[in-house]
């Protein structure tokens, strides 16, 4: 069985050979992909910002604040009064509902590692978005030239 008949080799099509309705469909698909990728990029940026905020919060815990009254967030909009008893350890959300006690230094390292991991994903995603935008721009140019050629043929 050859590689092309087994379906492992993707077939390449020159988009300049496609008709306008097919080009419009390809353009729509590219726009949908770009929208999805851009939303993912924004969500990753937001997660990165939250981890930076966690570092700031962790660094704000000082020994001189022991036994001081604080507001403890239960949700993004619900806070309850509490006292800061342990200034050396914090509880870290490690994902999927699991929490782990860590020292402040370990928590900061954990968040820095998360930020760095997200940065790598953002870099890769940015490259992908740029390639899709370039493809879309190329496609739009082809559509415009075909429309122009079609208009010239009618004249």
N, C-alpha and C positions, 0 to 999 in steps of 0.2 A: 504494500500500500504506500503510495507516495505521500509526501508531506502535505501537498495541497489538498489531496482527497481526504486526509485524516482530520482536516480542520485546524491544524496547529499553526498554519501560516496565514496571517491576516491578508485579505485581499486589499490592495490599494487601488483607489479610484482617483483619477484626476478630476478635481471638482470643476475645472473649466469645461469638462465634457458633459456635465449635468445640465438638465433643463431648469428653467426658472422655478417651477414648483418644487423640484427636488432641492434646489439651492436654498429656497425659502425654508424647507423643512430642516435642512442641515443647520441653517442659521438659527432657527428656533431651538434646536437641540443644543447648539453651542451656547446660546444665551442662557438656557436653563442650567447647563453645567457651570457656567460662569457665576450665575446667581447663587447656586449651591456652594461653590467653592468660596465665594466672597463671604457668604454667611458663616461658613466654617471658619474662615480667617478671623472674622469679627468675634466669634465665640472663643477662639483660642486666645485672642488678644485680651478678651474679658477675663478668661481664666488666669492668664498671666498676671493681670492687674490684681486679681483677688489674692494670688499667692504673694505678690509684693506687699499687699495690705497686711497679710498674715505675718510677714517678716517684721513690718513696722509694729504691729500689735505685740508680737513676741518680744521685740527689742524694748518696748515701752514698759515691760514688767521689770521693776527695780526692787532690790531688797528693802529700800526705804518705804515702799508701798505696802509692805506686809501688814495684814489686818485692817487695811483701809477699806471703806465702803466703795463698792463698784456696782455698775450695772452689767449683768450677765446676759448676753443675747441668747435667746432660745430660738428665735426665728429672725428673719431680716427686719421685722417690725415689732417684735415682742421682747422686752427686756425685763428682768427681775432683779431686785436688789440682792447683793451678796457681799462677801468679804474675801479678800485675797489672802489665803492662808499659806499657800506654797508658792514661793517666788522663784524656785529653782526648776520646777517641772511644769509642763503644760500638757494638755490633751490635744492630740493632732488627729484630724480627720484624714485617714489614709485611703478613703474611697469606699464605695458601696456599703456605707453604713458602719464601717469599722473605725474605731478610735484607739489610739495607742498613746500611752504616756511616754513623753520624751523630755530630756533636759532642754532648756532654752536653746543651747548651742545645737543640739541634735535637730530640734524643730526648725531652726533657721537653715541648717544644712539641707534638711528635707525639702523645704520650700525653695531654696536656691536650685536644688537638683531638678525640681518640677519645672521651675522657670526655664532652666537651660534645656530641658527636654522639649518643652513647648516651643522654645526659640528654634530648635532644629526643625520641628514640624512646620513652624511658620515660614522658615526659609524655603523648605521644599514646596510648601503650598504656594508661596509667592512666585516661585519659578513656574509652577504649573499654571497659575492664573495668568502670568505674563504670556506663556505659550498659547493659552486659549484665546487671550485677547489678540495676539498676533494673528492666529488662525481666523478669528472673527473678522478682523480688519481686512485680511486677504480675501475672505469670502465676500465681504461687502463690496470690495473693489471689483471682484468678478461679476457680482450681481449688477452693479452700476454699469459696467462696461457692456454686459449683455443687454441691459435695458436701453442703453444708448444705441447699441447696434440695431436693436429691434425698432427703436424710434426712427433711426436713419433709414432703415429698410422700408418703412411705411411712407416716407417722404418721396 
